[in-house]
Amino acid sequence: MKTIIKKEKPFDTVKVFREIKEKIAKDTENMNFIQFKEYLKQNQLIQKLNKKSKVNF
């Protein structure tokens, strides 16, 4: 049998998306719907700033 050696990828998309999902779940755990909507609005603003300035907030 051949042994398969996995190389570590320089960027693992699945790992990054899981981390993002877990962070959002932790941040919004005890929020009601109105607070959750406000959280999403704030993060959309940060994403727009990141795209324009190329600096992560």
ZAVO-491462 format. One line per 8 residues: number of its first residue (from 1); their letters; for each residue z, y, x of N, C-alpha, C, O. Coordinates in nm, 3 decimals. Each point is the difference from the previous one (the first is absolute). Last residue first. Example, Ala and Ser with C-alpha at 12.3 -4.5 7.8 and 13.67 -1.06 7.14 Angstrom:
BEGIN
2) SA) 0.708/-0.225/1.285/0.006/0.119/0.082/0.073/0.109/-0.077/0.017/0.111/0.051  -0.024/-0.683/-0.022/0.000/0.119/-0.089/0.000/0.120/0.090/0.066/-0.002/0.104;
! end
This chain:
BEGIN
57) FNVKSKKN) 0.984/4.578/-0.936/0.126/0.059/-0.041/0.099/-0.108/-0.034/0.113/0.028/-0.037  -0.583/0.017/0.363/0.078/-0.076/-0.096/0.133/0.067/-0.028/0.070/0.040/0.093  -0.571/0.160/0.050/0.136/-0.016/0.049/0.079/-0.072/-0.107/-0.006/0.036/-0.118  -0.453/0.130/0.083/0.002/-0.116/0.089/0.137/-0.019/0.064/0.011/-0.066/0.103  -0.183/0.396/-0.448/0.052/0.040/0.129/0.001/-0.110/0.104/0.018/0.028/0.118  -0.188/-0.085/-0.577/-0.051/0.127/0.049/0.042/0.028/0.143/-0.081/0.047/0.081  0.235/-0.437/-0.308/-0.144/-0.007/0.015/-0.057/0.127/0.061/-0.092/-0.004/0.081  0.553/-0.016/-0.188/-0.032/-0.088/0.112/-0.149/-0.007/0.024/-0.044/0.000/0.115;
49) LKQILQNQ) 0.201/0.234/-0.491/0.029/0.073/0.122/-0.034/-0.083/0.122/-0.051/0.053/0.099  0.015/-0.258/-0.516/-0.104/0.101/0.014/0.020/0.081/0.127/-0.096/0.032/0.070  0.426/-0.347/-0.185/-0.124/-0.067/0.040/-0.112/0.101/0.020/-0.078/-0.013/0.095  0.485/0.169/-0.265/0.014/-0.035/0.141/-0.126/-0.068/0.051/-0.043/0.026/0.112  0.068/0.071/-0.568/-0.010/0.123/0.075/0.008/-0.029/0.150/-0.076/0.057/0.078  0.151/-0.408/-0.372/-0.142/0.034/0.000/-0.022/0.128/0.079/-0.100/0.012/0.071  0.540/-0.151/-0.142/-0.067/-0.081/0.102/-0.150/0.023/0.003/-0.062/-0.014/0.105  0.326/0.234/-0.435/0.040/0.045/0.133/-0.072/-0.078/0.109/-0.043/0.059/0.099;
41) KLYEKFQI) -0.019/-0.194/-0.547/-0.063/0.130/0.025/0.033/0.050/0.140/-0.088/0.051/0.070  0.301/-0.445/-0.216/-0.143/-0.022/0.026/-0.072/0.131/0.029/-0.085/0.005/0.089  0.536/0.020/-0.217/-0.010/-0.065/0.131/-0.147/-0.021/0.037/-0.040/0.026/0.113  0.134/0.124/-0.545/0.020/0.107/0.097/-0.011/-0.053/0.144/-0.057/0.065/0.087  0.041/-0.377/-0.440/-0.120/0.084/-0.001/0.010/0.112/0.102/-0.097/0.030/0.069  0.478/-0.294/-0.132/-0.104/-0.077/0.066/-0.131/0.079/0.007/-0.068/0.001/0.103  0.432/0.173/-0.347/0.026/0.009/0.144/-0.110/-0.072/0.078/-0.042/0.047/0.106  0.023/-0.088/-0.568/-0.027/0.140/0.037/0.022/0.020/0.150/-0.080/0.066/0.067;
33) FNMNETDK) 0.189/-0.490/-0.259/-0.144/0.025/0.003/-0.035/0.141/0.046/-0.095/0.018/0.077  0.552/-0.209/0.107/-0.059/-0.012/-0.132/-0.147/0.042/0.011/-0.047/0.035/0.108  0.343/-0.259/0.302/-0.057/0.119/-0.062/-0.043/-0.028/-0.144/-0.040/-0.112/-0.034  0.236/-0.170/0.414/0.085/0.041/-0.112/-0.052/0.125/-0.072/0.077/0.071/-0.064  -0.334/-0.282/0.431/0.074/-0.108/-0.066/0.077/0.044/-0.124/-0.009/-0.066/-0.103  -0.304/0.276/0.457/-0.008/0.025/-0.144/0.083/-0.097/-0.083/-0.017/-0.008/-0.122  -0.020/-0.006/0.612/0.017/0.142/-0.032/0.012/0.025/-0.151/0.070/0.092/-0.042  -0.164/-0.531/0.206/0.136/0.040/0.037/0.027/0.145/-0.040/0.108/0.032/-0.049;
25) AIKEKIER) -0.543/-0.202/-0.013/0.093/-0.070/-0.089/0.144/0.041/0.027/0.079/0.019/-0.093  -0.414/0.144/0.381/-0.010/0.063/-0.132/0.099/-0.065/-0.097/0.066/0.070/-0.077  -0.101/-0.265/0.500/0.060/0.133/0.012/-0.002/0.071/-0.136/0.100/0.060/-0.040  -0.316/-0.478/0.076/0.146/-0.015/0.005/0.070/0.134/0.008/0.105/0.019/-0.061  -0.577/-0.025/0.080/0.045/-0.043/-0.133/0.152/-0.012/-0.003/0.063/0.043/-0.097  -0.265/0.047/0.512/-0.012/0.116/-0.089/0.055/-0.034/-0.139/0.075/0.078/-0.058  -0.101/-0.428/0.369/0.103/0.096/0.040/-0.001/0.123/-0.091/0.106/0.049/-0.040  -0.446/-0.367/-0.019/0.129/-0.054/-0.044/0.113/0.096/0.034/0.090/0.022/-0.082;
17) FVKVTDFP) -0.521/0.083/0.238/0.012/0.021/-0.144/0.130/-0.056/-0.056/0.057/0.058/-0.092  -0.150/-0.130/0.551/0.019/0.143/-0.027/0.018/0.025/-0.149/0.089/0.075/-0.041  -0.198/-0.513/0.180/0.135/0.036/0.043/0.032/0.146/-0.033/0.109/0.031/-0.047  -0.547/-0.188/-0.027/0.092/-0.059/-0.096/0.144/0.039/0.033/0.077/0.033/-0.090  -0.421/0.099/0.392/-0.005/0.072/-0.127/0.103/-0.053/-0.099/0.069/0.078/-0.065  -0.082/-0.070/0.607/0.008/-0.101/-0.105/0.014/0.070/-0.135/0.108/0.050/-0.033  -0.276/0.052/0.567/0.039/0.064/-0.126/-0.006/-0.104/-0.110/-0.108/-0.050/-0.032  0.036/-0.090/0.474/0.054/0.133/0.033/0.046/0.076/-0.125/0.090/0.083/0.007;
9) KEKKIITK) -0.070/-0.624/0.024/-0.097/0.105/-0.026/0.060/0.135/0.039/0.121/0.020/-0.014  -0.016/-0.520/0.217/0.057/0.106/-0.082/-0.102/0.113/-0.012/-0.055/0.046/0.100  -0.065/-0.575/-0.037/0.017/0.125/0.073/0.058/0.104/-0.094/-0.036/0.007/-0.117  0.064/-0.566/0.115/-0.029/0.123/-0.072/0.024/0.120/0.090/0.105/0.013/0.063  -0.239/-0.550/0.014/0.086/0.109/0.049/-0.042/0.127/-0.073/-0.115/0.043/0.009  0.073/-0.603/-0.085/-0.056/0.131/-0.029/0.100/0.106/0.045/0.116/0.000/-0.042  -0.228/-0.532/0.191/0.104/0.097/-0.034/-0.066/0.136/-0.019/-0.075/0.046/0.085  -0.132/-0.563/-0.148/-0.004/0.126/0.072/0.112/0.089/-0.049/0.031/0.005/-0.119;
1) M) -0.072/-0.564/0.141/0.000/0.119/-0.083/0.000/0.125/0.087/0.059/0.004/0.108;
! end
